[in-house]
Structures are given as C-alpha cells and as structure tokens.
Amino acid sequence: MKQLATTLDLKEDLVLRAYLKGYGYARLVIAGVTRYFYLTDAPADFHGMVQEGAVLLGYLWTQNSISFEFTMEVAGKITVPHGRLSAGNPDTGDAPEHFIAFIHTADISSTAERKCLHADVALPFRFFTIAVPRSDRSFYTEEIQYLDGIITMLGDREAVLETAEEIPLTGLVRGHLTFDGDDIDITARITSVESGAVNRYDIEYTGMSDRERNRILEYVFSIYRE
C-alpha cells in the first residue's frame, strides 16, 4: 500500500498499532470494513481499557516502509463469548474474542520512513567482529574471538550495545540475540561510540529481513508500557 486517503481504503488482515495513554501500543488486526466503520480485533486487556468515544493515535506501517498516522475514534466494542467465531480452532479454544469498531477518517498523514520505536532492555549479547574486507568469508572459523556485551536499547532497525570491549569502528558486529523465545542473528555496523569504563556503541542492522525486523518489533511493542 503506497497511499491511504481514508480509512475506507483499509483492507482485512492489515495490522494497525493503536496508542492508548496508560497502556502503550496495542496490535490490532482489521477484521472488516464497512461504509460506516472499520472493525478490528483487540487484546482483552486493551479492549477492557478502551472507552466508547475515546480517540486513539493509530499507525499503519507498510512493507515499503511508508508510515501512515491517523486518529482512531472508538464507535463501540464487541465481545463474542466462548470462541463462537473460532469453532474448531484448537488455538483459541473457548476464549472470548474482542473487537473494537472505529469511525472512518480521512485525516491521515504519511512519511517516507516508518516511525522507529525503541525499548529499554538488558539483553545479553555474545558477538564477534568482522573486518569489512573479509565480511564475505565464513563467520564460523577458529579465528573467531567471542566477546560479551549487553543490548540496552532495542529497535527493529538499530540498537545500543554496551560492552567493556573496544570494537573496531570500521568493521561489523555479528552476534546472537535471544528474547521472548525468539533467536535472531544480528549483523550490524557501528554508527557512533561513547567511550568510557563501559563503551556504548550505537549499531545499525545490515541485511536483516522484514520477518526478523517484525519479530523484534513485536517484542518491542510487548514491553512498551508507560
């Protein structure tokens, strides 16, 4: 999707992010669009906090990194008990399903880049450095010297790495990050450094797939609370 003139143009299964003060960001999936409103599913805790008439801030990020931002006025809420819409689906069982209806709007702004959100974390990160002229060689050789650090800020495009080690600024950093049951291999270049007893490196991912970026983004949203 390259343009979004009105929320009437939203399609089923698109993922929106809705911001509610006191909650943070919720992941909402478009369940249907009518001429009067659009309907999304919603997490149970978010559904319980949202009130009819509330105005949320919504975001839609597309695969080509265009970001759309618009207000989301709550028209009403629906709870379908006992998983009636998921009959026969073992993943949902008898859990109630929650939906929120929003009034359409044509007041939509867009930017060429997706808004990048970050979360403060403390994730162990074991890594090694790669000299750029040799970056096309195998990563797994006897010459590899593993180093230890901590990822203290995590985003889907960049991170902050703190370590006592001194890293060559012209090389690449490659390591393995584990969070929330996910394992992701990260290769990144250093964009800036703040030296001290603990060195602070701003790093930017290179060659990361959209799937892996989305896994990181899901984790960021899951801990993004006020």
SVG drawing of the C-alpha trace seen along z (x, -y; Angstrom):
<svg xmlns="http://www.w3.org/2000/svg" viewBox="-22 -15 64 43">
<polyline fill="none" stroke="black" stroke-width="0.4" points="0.0,0.0 1.6,-3.3 -1.3,-5.6 -4.1,-5.8 -6.5,-8.6 -9.2,-7.4 -9.6,-4.5 -12.3,-3.3 -9.3,-2.0 -8.1,0.3 -8.2,4.0 -8.9,7.1 -5.8,8.6 -3.8,5.3 -2.0,4.8 -2.5,1.5 -0.9,0.1 -3.1,-1.9 -1.6,-4.0 -3.6,-4.5 -2.1,-6.6 -1.6,-4.4 -1.4,-1.3 1.1,-1.8 0.8,-0.3 -1.7,2.5 -1.6,4.7 -5.0,4.6 -5.9,6.6 -8.5,5.3 -11.4,7.8 -13.8,5.9 -14.5,2.6 -18.0,1.1 -19.0,-2.3 -19.8,-3.3 -16.9,-2.0 -13.9,0.5 -13.6,3.3 -10.5,4.7 -9.8,7.5 -8.1,6.4 -6.2,7.9 -8.5,8.5 -6.7,6.1 -6.7,3.3 -10.3,3.9 -11.2,3.6 -9.4,0.2 -10.8,-1.5 -14.0,-3.5 -16.6,-4.4 -15.8,-7.8 -12.1,-7.6 -9.7,-8.9 -6.5,-6.9 -3.5,-7.5 -3.1,-4.9 -0.3,-3.8 0.0,-1.7 3.4,-0.6 3.7,0.9 6.3,3.3 7.9,0.4 8.4,-1.5 5.8,-4.2 4.2,-5.2 0.6,-6.4 -0.7,-8.1 -4.3,-8.9 -6.7,-9.2 -8.9,-6.3 -12.2,-7.3 -13.9,-4.4 -17.5,-3.8 -18.2,-0.8 -16.9,2.5 -18.0,6.1 -17.2,9.3 -18.1,12.6 -18.3,15.2 -17.0,18.8 -15.0,18.5 -18.0,18.8 -16.1,17.2 -13.3,19.8 -15.2,23.0 -12.9,25.9 -9.8,23.9 -7.7,25.5 -5.5,22.4 -8.3,20.3 -10.5,22.8 -13.4,21.2 -11.7,17.9 -13.9,14.8 -13.0,12.7 -12.8,9.0 -13.4,6.4 -13.4,2.6 -15.3,0.5 -13.7,-2.8 -15.2,-5.7 -13.7,-6.4 -11.4,-9.3 -9.7,-11.0 -7.3,-13.0 -4.3,-10.8 -0.6,-11.9 2.2,-9.9 6.0,-9.9 8.5,-8.1 10.0,-6.2 8.4,-4.1 8.4,-5.5 11.1,-3.6 10.2,-2.8 12.7,-1.6 12.5,0.2 15.0,0.1 16.2,3.7 19.0,5.6 19.7,8.5 22.9,10.4 24.7,10.3 27.6,12.6 29.2,11.3 32.4,11.1 33.7,8.5 34.2,8.9 36.7,6.8 34.8,5.3 37.2,6.6 36.7,10.1 33.0,9.9 32.1,12.2 34.0,15.1 32.6,17.8 31.5,16.4 32.4,19.7 36.2,20.2 38.8,21.0 39.9,17.3 36.6,16.0 37.0,14.4 33.7,14.1 33.1,11.0 30.3,10.3 28.0,7.2 24.5,6.1 21.9,4.7 20.4,1.8 18.2,0.3 16.4,2.3 14.6,1.2 13.7,3.0 16.4,1.1 19.0,0.2 20.2,0.9 22.6,-0.2 25.4,2.2 27.3,1.7 30.5,3.6 33.9,3.3 35.5,4.3 36.9,2.0 35.4,2.7 36.9,1.5 34.7,-1.2 35.3,-0.2 34.2,3.4 30.9,5.2 29.4,6.8 27.8,10.2 26.0,11.9 23.1,13.9 20.2,12.3 17.6,14.2 14.3,12.7 10.8,13.9 11.5,17.3 13.0,15.8 16.5,16.3 17.8,13.8 21.3,13.5 22.3,9.8 24.9,8.3 25.3,4.5 27.6,1.6 28.7,-0.9 27.3,-4.4 28.7,-6.1 30.6,-5.3 30.7,-6.8 33.9,-5.6 34.3,-5.0 34.7,-2.3 31.8,-0.7 31.8,-1.6 28.4,-2.5 28.0,-1.7 25.1,-2.7 24.7,0.0 22.5,0.3 21.4,3.7 22.5,4.7 20.9,7.3 18.1,8.1 14.9,9.5 11.4,7.9 10.4,11.0 13.2,10.7 12.5,6.9 8.9,7.7 9.9,10.2 12.0,7.5 9.2,5.0 6.6,7.4 8.9,7.8 9.4,4.0 5.7,3.5 5.1,6.2 7.2,4.4 6.4,0.8 4.3,-0.3 4.2,-3.6"/>
</svg>
